[in-house]
Amino acid sequence: MAPLPLFRKKFIIYTSNIMKPLGIIIIIIGLALTLFTAFTFFTKEKVVDLGPVEVSRDKPHSISWSPIVGVVLIGVGGLVLWSANKK
C-alpha cells in the first residue's frame, strides 16, 4: 500500500479529532430527545386594550416529537464515533 501524502494524513488526524466530540454530542442530544418528548413555551396574547387598561393572557404552545427521533440520533452518533475510532 502506498503511503498517504502529507496533507491527507493531516486531514485524517484533524477530522478524527473533530469526529469524536461530535459523535458524543450527537449521542447526548439523542438521549435528551428520547427522554424528553415534548417542549412547552408561553407567549403573551393581548385580550383587551381599552386605552390605559390592557388585559393579556399567557397562551401555551407545545412542540412534541417521537422518541424514535432520539433513537435515530443515538445511532447516528454511534456511527460517527465508531468511524472516528476506526481510522
N, C-alpha and C positions, 0 to 999 in steps of 0.2 A: 504494500500500500504506500502510495506516495505521501510525503509529509505535507501537511497543510501550510499554505502561505501564512506569513506572519499576521496579516490583517484578519484572516479567517480565524486564527487561534484567539486573537484578542476579542473578536466578535462573540465567539462561543463562551469565553470566560465572562464577558460583560453581560450577555443575555442570561447566563446561568445565575449570576449574582442578582439579577432583577427578577428572574422567574420564581425563585424560592420564596421570597417575601410576598410576591404577587399571588402565588398559589395559596399561601397561608391566609392572606387577606380574603381571597375568594371563598375559602372554606369557612372562615369566621362569619362572613356575610351570609353564606348559605345556611349555617346553623341558626343565625338570628332570624332569617326569613322562615325557617322551618318551625321555630319555637313561637314566634310572634306572627300570626297570620292576618292581623288587621291593624290599622292605624286610624285614629280619630282625631280630628282637629276642629276648632271652633272659629267662626267668623262673626263679626258684629253685623247685624242687619237692622236698619232703621225701620221702625214700625210706624211711629207717629212723629211728625215735625210740625208743631204749631208755634211758630215764632221762636221765643226763647225756650219753650218747653220741647224737649226731644226725648222720645222713648225708643229704646233699642233692645234687642234680644240677641242672645248667642245662638247661632244656627250651627248644629253639628254636621260635619262631613266625614264620611267613613270611606276608607280605601282598604280593600281586602284582596288577598291573593291566595292561591292554592299552596299548600305545603310542598307540593311537587316541585315548585319553582326552587325552593330551598334545597331539596334533594338533588336536583339537576346541578345547581351551583356547587354543591359539595363534590359531586362527581367531576365537574369541570376543574375545580381547584385541585382535586386529587390528581387528575391527568396532567395539569400544569406542573405540580410538584414532582410527579414521577418523571416527566420529561426533563425537568431541570436536574434531577439527580442522576439521570441516565447518562448524561454527557460528561 
